[in-house]
Amino acid sequence: MTWLFVLSAAIAIVAGTSLFYDWWLGRISLAWPVAEAKLDSSKIAKTGRGYRLQLRYSYFVAGSLYGGTWFKTFRTEKEADRLRESLHGLLVLVRYDPRRPERSYFDPYRDIRMD
């Protein structure tokens, strides 16, 4: 029974650390510069908890090309597809770390602009 408790605690710590890191990166990225990004591809896949939307994007900083991937899980495929479709025609913005431009943060609910 002890090993089960230790395993459960370890899983909880890893999950908590991941959630904290995502929250922390979202907060610090507010001070980062913004670059226009291009959505290169999108994919919706069935998972055990719902449907996972994957968006791949690319952006230029100081003449160099960088890229990243953003994931979000939705309860239904329709919800995932709705977000994917809503991003078409919008100017997508990516925040990048000025010290390490390959490190970026994309939030489609926060960092988009309608032209």
Chimera marker file (.cmm) of the C-alpha trace (Angstrom):
<marker_set name="trace">
<marker id="1" x="0.000" y="0.000" z="0.000" r="1" g="1" b="0" radius="0.5"/>
<marker id="2" x="2.913" y="2.376" z="0.676" r="1" g="1" b="0" radius="0.5"/>
<marker id="3" x="4.224" y="2.131" z="-2.897" r="1" g="1" b="0" radius="0.5"/>
<marker id="4" x="0.786" y="3.109" z="-4.216" r="1" g="1" b="0" radius="0.5"/>
<marker id="5" x="0.788" y="6.214" z="-2.012" r="1" g="1" b="0" radius="0.5"/>
<marker id="6" x="4.299" y="7.160" z="-3.155" r="1" g="1" b="0" radius="0.5"/>
<marker id="7" x="3.363" y="6.662" z="-6.808" r="1" g="1" b="0" radius="0.5"/>
<marker id="8" x="0.195" y="8.750" z="-6.406" r="1" g="1" b="0" radius="0.5"/>
<marker id="9" x="2.132" y="11.509" z="-4.661" r="1" g="1" b="0" radius="0.5"/>
<marker id="10" x="4.786" y="11.513" z="-7.401" r="1" g="1" b="0" radius="0.5"/>
<marker id="11" x="2.127" y="11.797" z="-10.135" r="1" g="1" b="0" radius="0.5"/>
<marker id="12" x="0.426" y="14.635" z="-8.260" r="1" g="1" b="0" radius="0.5"/>
<marker id="13" x="3.724" y="16.497" z="-7.884" r="1" g="1" b="0" radius="0.5"/>
<marker id="14" x="4.545" y="16.147" z="-11.585" r="1" g="1" b="0" radius="0.5"/>
<marker id="15" x="1.047" y="17.302" z="-12.602" r="1" g="1" b="0" radius="0.5"/>
<marker id="16" x="1.171" y="20.209" z="-10.164" r="1" g="1" b="0" radius="0.5"/>
<marker id="17" x="4.610" y="21.242" z="-11.362" r="1" g="1" b="0" radius="0.5"/>
<marker id="18" x="3.440" y="21.222" z="-14.984" r="1" g="1" b="0" radius="0.5"/>
<marker id="19" x="0.375" y="23.325" z="-14.183" r="1" g="1" b="0" radius="0.5"/>
<marker id="20" x="2.474" y="25.771" z="-12.161" r="1" g="1" b="0" radius="0.5"/>
<marker id="21" x="5.033" y="26.068" z="-14.983" r="1" g="1" b="0" radius="0.5"/>
<marker id="22" x="2.293" y="26.805" z="-17.550" r="1" g="1" b="0" radius="0.5"/>
<marker id="23" x="0.778" y="29.440" z="-15.258" r="1" g="1" b="0" radius="0.5"/>
<marker id="24" x="4.185" y="30.965" z="-14.505" r="1" g="1" b="0" radius="0.5"/>
<marker id="25" x="5.217" y="31.092" z="-18.185" r="1" g="1" b="0" radius="0.5"/>
<marker id="26" x="1.924" y="32.774" z="-19.063" r="1" g="1" b="0" radius="0.5"/>
<marker id="27" x="2.571" y="35.444" z="-16.438" r="1" g="1" b="0" radius="0.5"/>
<marker id="28" x="6.206" y="36.213" z="-17.287" r="1" g="1" b="0" radius="0.5"/>
<marker id="29" x="5.507" y="36.193" z="-21.025" r="1" g="1" b="0" radius="0.5"/>
<marker id="30" x="3.339" y="39.305" z="-20.610" r="1" g="1" b="0" radius="0.5"/>
<marker id="31" x="6.583" y="41.316" z="-20.477" r="1" g="1" b="0" radius="0.5"/>
<marker id="32" x="8.078" y="39.635" z="-23.568" r="1" g="1" b="0" radius="0.5"/>
<marker id="33" x="8.088" y="41.219" z="-27.041" r="1" g="1" b="0" radius="0.5"/>
<marker id="34" x="5.492" y="40.104" z="-29.571" r="1" g="1" b="0" radius="0.5"/>
<marker id="35" x="6.092" y="38.691" z="-33.051" r="1" g="1" b="0" radius="0.5"/>
<marker id="36" x="3.575" y="38.005" z="-35.785" r="1" g="1" b="0" radius="0.5"/>
<marker id="37" x="3.205" y="34.273" z="-36.266" r="1" g="1" b="0" radius="0.5"/>
<marker id="38" x="1.914" y="32.012" z="-38.987" r="1" g="1" b="0" radius="0.5"/>
<marker id="39" x="-0.159" y="28.959" z="-38.140" r="1" g="1" b="0" radius="0.5"/>
<marker id="40" x="1.569" y="26.192" z="-40.066" r="1" g="1" b="0" radius="0.5"/>
<marker id="41" x="-0.658" y="23.240" z="-39.222" r="1" g="1" b="0" radius="0.5"/>
<marker id="42" x="-3.373" y="22.025" z="-36.910" r="1" g="1" b="0" radius="0.5"/>
<marker id="43" x="-4.548" y="18.618" z="-35.828" r="1" g="1" b="0" radius="0.5"/>
<marker id="44" x="-7.363" y="17.335" z="-33.629" r="1" g="1" b="0" radius="0.5"/>
<marker id="45" x="-6.856" y="13.931" z="-32.040" r="1" g="1" b="0" radius="0.5"/>
<marker id="46" x="-9.048" y="11.825" z="-29.772" r="1" g="1" b="0" radius="0.5"/>
<marker id="47" x="-7.562" y="11.303" z="-26.319" r="1" g="1" b="0" radius="0.5"/>
<marker id="48" x="-8.730" y="9.536" z="-23.202" r="1" g="1" b="0" radius="0.5"/>
<marker id="49" x="-10.096" y="12.805" z="-21.790" r="1" g="1" b="0" radius="0.5"/>
<marker id="50" x="-11.567" y="14.371" z="-24.919" r="1" g="1" b="0" radius="0.5"/>
<marker id="51" x="-10.107" y="15.925" z="-28.045" r="1" g="1" b="0" radius="0.5"/>
<marker id="52" x="-6.683" y="17.495" z="-28.221" r="1" g="1" b="0" radius="0.5"/>
<marker id="53" x="-6.054" y="20.418" z="-30.549" r="1" g="1" b="0" radius="0.5"/>
<marker id="54" x="-2.447" y="20.847" z="-31.656" r="1" g="1" b="0" radius="0.5"/>
<marker id="55" x="-1.391" y="24.044" z="-33.406" r="1" g="1" b="0" radius="0.5"/>
<marker id="56" x="2.067" y="24.466" z="-34.904" r="1" g="1" b="0" radius="0.5"/>
<marker id="57" x="3.256" y="27.997" z="-35.548" r="1" g="1" b="0" radius="0.5"/>
<marker id="58" x="6.328" y="29.798" z="-36.856" r="1" g="1" b="0" radius="0.5"/>
<marker id="59" x="7.661" y="33.307" z="-36.367" r="1" g="1" b="0" radius="0.5"/>
<marker id="60" x="10.671" y="35.444" z="-37.274" r="1" g="1" b="0" radius="0.5"/>
<marker id="61" x="12.871" y="37.297" z="-34.794" r="1" g="1" b="0" radius="0.5"/>
<marker id="62" x="15.847" y="39.317" z="-36.053" r="1" g="1" b="0" radius="0.5"/>
<marker id="63" x="15.809" y="37.454" z="-39.370" r="1" g="1" b="0" radius="0.5"/>
<marker id="64" x="15.801" y="33.962" z="-37.848" r="1" g="1" b="0" radius="0.5"/>
<marker id="65" x="12.894" y="31.543" z="-38.114" r="1" g="1" b="0" radius="0.5"/>
<marker id="66" x="11.557" y="29.874" z="-34.956" r="1" g="1" b="0" radius="0.5"/>
<marker id="67" x="8.598" y="27.654" z="-34.258" r="1" g="1" b="0" radius="0.5"/>
<marker id="68" x="6.494" y="26.210" z="-31.526" r="1" g="1" b="0" radius="0.5"/>
<marker id="69" x="3.556" y="23.973" z="-30.725" r="1" g="1" b="0" radius="0.5"/>
<marker id="70" x="0.487" y="24.709" z="-28.610" r="1" g="1" b="0" radius="0.5"/>
<marker id="71" x="-1.873" y="22.068" z="-27.175" r="1" g="1" b="0" radius="0.5"/>
<marker id="72" x="-5.266" y="22.235" z="-25.522" r="1" g="1" b="0" radius="0.5"/>
<marker id="73" x="-7.749" y="19.497" z="-24.641" r="1" g="1" b="0" radius="0.5"/>
<marker id="74" x="-11.471" y="20.020" z="-25.211" r="1" g="1" b="0" radius="0.5"/>
<marker id="75" x="-14.460" y="17.955" z="-24.143" r="1" g="1" b="0" radius="0.5"/>
<marker id="76" x="-15.817" y="17.655" z="-27.682" r="1" g="1" b="0" radius="0.5"/>
<marker id="77" x="-14.335" y="17.648" z="-31.155" r="1" g="1" b="0" radius="0.5"/>
<marker id="78" x="-16.728" y="20.448" z="-32.084" r="1" g="1" b="0" radius="0.5"/>
<marker id="79" x="-15.241" y="22.740" z="-29.393" r="1" g="1" b="0" radius="0.5"/>
<marker id="80" x="-11.705" y="22.042" z="-30.629" r="1" g="1" b="0" radius="0.5"/>
<marker id="81" x="-12.696" y="22.639" z="-34.238" r="1" g="1" b="0" radius="0.5"/>
<marker id="82" x="-14.492" y="25.864" z="-33.298" r="1" g="1" b="0" radius="0.5"/>
<marker id="83" x="-11.280" y="27.352" z="-31.880" r="1" g="1" b="0" radius="0.5"/>
<marker id="84" x="-9.223" y="26.129" z="-34.822" r="1" g="1" b="0" radius="0.5"/>
<marker id="85" x="-11.630" y="27.656" z="-37.332" r="1" g="1" b="0" radius="0.5"/>
<marker id="86" x="-11.929" y="30.917" z="-35.388" r="1" g="1" b="0" radius="0.5"/>
<marker id="87" x="-8.191" y="31.536" z="-35.775" r="1" g="1" b="0" radius="0.5"/>
<marker id="88" x="-8.369" y="31.584" z="-39.590" r="1" g="1" b="0" radius="0.5"/>
<marker id="89" x="-8.027" y="35.123" z="-40.865" r="1" g="1" b="0" radius="0.5"/>
<marker id="90" x="-6.716" y="36.506" z="-37.574" r="1" g="1" b="0" radius="0.5"/>
<marker id="91" x="-3.272" y="37.909" z="-37.016" r="1" g="1" b="0" radius="0.5"/>
<marker id="92" x="-1.711" y="35.481" z="-34.572" r="1" g="1" b="0" radius="0.5"/>
<marker id="93" x="0.815" y="36.905" z="-32.139" r="1" g="1" b="0" radius="0.5"/>
<marker id="94" x="3.473" y="34.975" z="-30.256" r="1" g="1" b="0" radius="0.5"/>
<marker id="95" x="5.404" y="36.258" z="-27.272" r="1" g="1" b="0" radius="0.5"/>
<marker id="96" x="9.064" y="35.260" z="-27.219" r="1" g="1" b="0" radius="0.5"/>
<marker id="97" x="11.826" y="35.440" z="-24.658" r="1" g="1" b="0" radius="0.5"/>
<marker id="98" x="14.177" y="38.260" z="-25.796" r="1" g="1" b="0" radius="0.5"/>
<marker id="99" x="17.163" y="36.425" z="-24.307" r="1" g="1" b="0" radius="0.5"/>
<marker id="100" x="16.208" y="33.116" z="-25.942" r="1" g="1" b="0" radius="0.5"/>
<marker id="101" x="13.951" y="33.801" z="-28.973" r="1" g="1" b="0" radius="0.5"/>
<marker id="102" x="13.435" y="30.076" z="-29.548" r="1" g="1" b="0" radius="0.5"/>
<marker id="103" x="11.405" y="30.043" z="-26.309" r="1" g="1" b="0" radius="0.5"/>
<marker id="104" x="7.904" y="31.296" z="-27.028" r="1" g="1" b="0" radius="0.5"/>
<marker id="105" x="4.453" y="31.446" z="-25.510" r="1" g="1" b="0" radius="0.5"/>
<marker id="106" x="1.241" y="31.341" z="-27.525" r="1" g="1" b="0" radius="0.5"/>
<marker id="107" x="-2.166" y="32.049" z="-26.044" r="1" g="1" b="0" radius="0.5"/>
<marker id="108" x="-4.903" y="32.168" z="-28.707" r="1" g="1" b="0" radius="0.5"/>
<marker id="109" x="-7.337" y="33.659" z="-26.205" r="1" g="1" b="0" radius="0.5"/>
<marker id="110" x="-5.000" y="36.526" z="-25.298" r="1" g="1" b="0" radius="0.5"/>
<marker id="111" x="-2.587" y="37.215" z="-28.121" r="1" g="1" b="0" radius="0.5"/>
<marker id="112" x="-4.519" y="37.673" z="-31.349" r="1" g="1" b="0" radius="0.5"/>
<marker id="113" x="-5.384" y="40.778" z="-33.294" r="1" g="1" b="0" radius="0.5"/>
<marker id="114" x="-8.109" y="41.368" z="-35.817" r="1" g="1" b="0" radius="0.5"/>
<marker id="115" x="-7.034" y="43.407" z="-38.858" r="1" g="1" b="0" radius="0.5"/>
<link id1="1" id2="2" r="1" g="1" b="0" radius="0.2"/>
<link id1="2" id2="3" r="1" g="1" b="0" radius="0.2"/>
<link id1="3" id2="4" r="1" g="1" b="0" radius="0.2"/>
<link id1="4" id2="5" r="1" g="1" b="0" radius="0.2"/>
<link id1="5" id2="6" r="1" g="1" b="0" radius="0.2"/>
<link id1="6" id2="7" r="1" g="1" b="0" radius="0.2"/>
<link id1="7" id2="8" r="1" g="1" b="0" radius="0.2"/>
<link id1="8" id2="9" r="1" g="1" b="0" radius="0.2"/>
<link id1="9" id2="10" r="1" g="1" b="0" radius="0.2"/>
<link id1="10" id2="11" r="1" g="1" b="0" radius="0.2"/>
<link id1="11" id2="12" r="1" g="1" b="0" radius="0.2"/>
<link id1="12" id2="13" r="1" g="1" b="0" radius="0.2"/>
<link id1="13" id2="14" r="1" g="1" b="0" radius="0.2"/>
<link id1="14" id2="15" r="1" g="1" b="0" radius="0.2"/>
<link id1="15" id2="16" r="1" g="1" b="0" radius="0.2"/>
<link id1="16" id2="17" r="1" g="1" b="0" radius="0.2"/>
<link id1="17" id2="18" r="1" g="1" b="0" radius="0.2"/>
<link id1="18" id2="19" r="1" g="1" b="0" radius="0.2"/>
<link id1="19" id2="20" r="1" g="1" b="0" radius="0.2"/>
<link id1="20" id2="21" r="1" g="1" b="0" radius="0.2"/>
<link id1="21" id2="22" r="1" g="1" b="0" radius="0.2"/>
<link id1="22" id2="23" r="1" g="1" b="0" radius="0.2"/>
<link id1="23" id2="24" r="1" g="1" b="0" radius="0.2"/>
<link id1="24" id2="25" r="1" g="1" b="0" radius="0.2"/>
<link id1="25" id2="26" r="1" g="1" b="0" radius="0.2"/>
<link id1="26" id2="27" r="1" g="1" b="0" radius="0.2"/>
<link id1="27" id2="28" r="1" g="1" b="0" radius="0.2"/>
<link id1="28" id2="29" r="1" g="1" b="0" radius="0.2"/>
<link id1="29" id2="30" r="1" g="1" b="0" radius="0.2"/>
<link id1="30" id2="31" r="1" g="1" b="0" radius="0.2"/>
<link id1="31" id2="32" r="1" g="1" b="0" radius="0.2"/>
<link id1="32" id2="33" r="1" g="1" b="0" radius="0.2"/>
<link id1="33" id2="34" r="1" g="1" b="0" radius="0.2"/>
<link id1="34" id2="35" r="1" g="1" b="0" radius="0.2"/>
<link id1="35" id2="36" r="1" g="1" b="0" radius="0.2"/>
<link id1="36" id2="37" r="1" g="1" b="0" radius="0.2"/>
<link id1="37" id2="38" r="1" g="1" b="0" radius="0.2"/>
<link id1="38" id2="39" r="1" g="1" b="0" radius="0.2"/>
<link id1="39" id2="40" r="1" g="1" b="0" radius="0.2"/>
<link id1="40" id2="41" r="1" g="1" b="0" radius="0.2"/>
<link id1="41" id2="42" r="1" g="1" b="0" radius="0.2"/>
<link id1="42" id2="43" r="1" g="1" b="0" radius="0.2"/>
<link id1="43" id2="44" r="1" g="1" b="0" radius="0.2"/>
<link id1="44" id2="45" r="1" g="1" b="0" radius="0.2"/>
<link id1="45" id2="46" r="1" g="1" b="0" radius="0.2"/>
<link id1="46" id2="47" r="1" g="1" b="0" radius="0.2"/>
<link id1="47" id2="48" r="1" g="1" b="0" radius="0.2"/>
<link id1="48" id2="49" r="1" g="1" b="0" radius="0.2"/>
<link id1="49" id2="50" r="1" g="1" b="0" radius="0.2"/>
<link id1="50" id2="51" r="1" g="1" b="0" radius="0.2"/>
<link id1="51" id2="52" r="1" g="1" b="0" radius="0.2"/>
<link id1="52" id2="53" r="1" g="1" b="0" radius="0.2"/>
<link id1="53" id2="54" r="1" g="1" b="0" radius="0.2"/>
<link id1="54" id2="55" r="1" g="1" b="0" radius="0.2"/>
<link id1="55" id2="56" r="1" g="1" b="0" radius="0.2"/>
<link id1="56" id2="57" r="1" g="1" b="0" radius="0.2"/>
<link id1="57" id2="58" r="1" g="1" b="0" radius="0.2"/>
<link id1="58" id2="59" r="1" g="1" b="0" radius="0.2"/>
<link id1="59" id2="60" r="1" g="1" b="0" radius="0.2"/>
<link id1="60" id2="61" r="1" g="1" b="0" radius="0.2"/>
<link id1="61" id2="62" r="1" g="1" b="0" radius="0.2"/>
<link id1="62" id2="63" r="1" g="1" b="0" radius="0.2"/>
<link id1="63" id2="64" r="1" g="1" b="0" radius="0.2"/>
<link id1="64" id2="65" r="1" g="1" b="0" radius="0.2"/>
<link id1="65" id2="66" r="1" g="1" b="0" radius="0.2"/>
<link id1="66" id2="67" r="1" g="1" b="0" radius="0.2"/>
<link id1="67" id2="68" r="1" g="1" b="0" radius="0.2"/>
<link id1="68" id2="69" r="1" g="1" b="0" radius="0.2"/>
<link id1="69" id2="70" r="1" g="1" b="0" radius="0.2"/>
<link id1="70" id2="71" r="1" g="1" b="0" radius="0.2"/>
<link id1="71" id2="72" r="1" g="1" b="0" radius="0.2"/>
<link id1="72" id2="73" r="1" g="1" b="0" radius="0.2"/>
<link id1="73" id2="74" r="1" g="1" b="0" radius="0.2"/>
<link id1="74" id2="75" r="1" g="1" b="0" radius="0.2"/>
<link id1="75" id2="76" r="1" g="1" b="0" radius="0.2"/>
<link id1="76" id2="77" r="1" g="1" b="0" radius="0.2"/>
<link id1="77" id2="78" r="1" g="1" b="0" radius="0.2"/>
<link id1="78" id2="79" r="1" g="1" b="0" radius="0.2"/>
<link id1="79" id2="80" r="1" g="1" b="0" radius="0.2"/>
<link id1="80" id2="81" r="1" g="1" b="0" radius="0.2"/>
<link id1="81" id2="82" r="1" g="1" b="0" radius="0.2"/>
<link id1="82" id2="83" r="1" g="1" b="0" radius="0.2"/>
<link id1="83" id2="84" r="1" g="1" b="0" radius="0.2"/>
<link id1="84" id2="85" r="1" g="1" b="0" radius="0.2"/>
<link id1="85" id2="86" r="1" g="1" b="0" radius="0.2"/>
<link id1="86" id2="87" r="1" g="1" b="0" radius="0.2"/>
<link id1="87" id2="88" r="1" g="1" b="0" radius="0.2"/>
<link id1="88" id2="89" r="1" g="1" b="0" radius="0.2"/>
<link id1="89" id2="90" r="1" g="1" b="0" radius="0.2"/>
<link id1="90" id2="91" r="1" g="1" b="0" radius="0.2"/>
<link id1="91" id2="92" r="1" g="1" b="0" radius="0.2"/>
<link id1="92" id2="93" r="1" g="1" b="0" radius="0.2"/>
<link id1="93" id2="94" r="1" g="1" b="0" radius="0.2"/>
<link id1="94" id2="95" r="1" g="1" b="0" radius="0.2"/>
<link id1="95" id2="96" r="1" g="1" b="0" radius="0.2"/>
<link id1="96" id2="97" r="1" g="1" b="0" radius="0.2"/>
<link id1="97" id2="98" r="1" g="1" b="0" radius="0.2"/>
<link id1="98" id2="99" r="1" g="1" b="0" radius="0.2"/>
<link id1="99" id2="100" r="1" g="1" b="0" radius="0.2"/>
<link id1="100" id2="101" r="1" g="1" b="0" radius="0.2"/>
<link id1="101" id2="102" r="1" g="1" b="0" radius="0.2"/>
<link id1="102" id2="103" r="1" g="1" b="0" radius="0.2"/>
<link id1="103" id2="104" r="1" g="1" b="0" radius="0.2"/>
<link id1="104" id2="105" r="1" g="1" b="0" radius="0.2"/>
<link id1="105" id2="106" r="1" g="1" b="0" radius="0.2"/>
<link id1="106" id2="107" r="1" g="1" b="0" radius="0.2"/>
<link id1="107" id2="108" r="1" g="1" b="0" radius="0.2"/>
<link id1="108" id2="109" r="1" g="1" b="0" radius="0.2"/>
<link id1="109" id2="110" r="1" g="1" b="0" radius="0.2"/>
<link id1="110" id2="111" r="1" g="1" b="0" radius="0.2"/>
<link id1="111" id2="112" r="1" g="1" b="0" radius="0.2"/>
<link id1="112" id2="113" r="1" g="1" b="0" radius="0.2"/>
<link id1="113" id2="114" r="1" g="1" b="0" radius="0.2"/>
<link id1="114" id2="115" r="1" g="1" b="0" radius="0.2"/>
</marker_set>
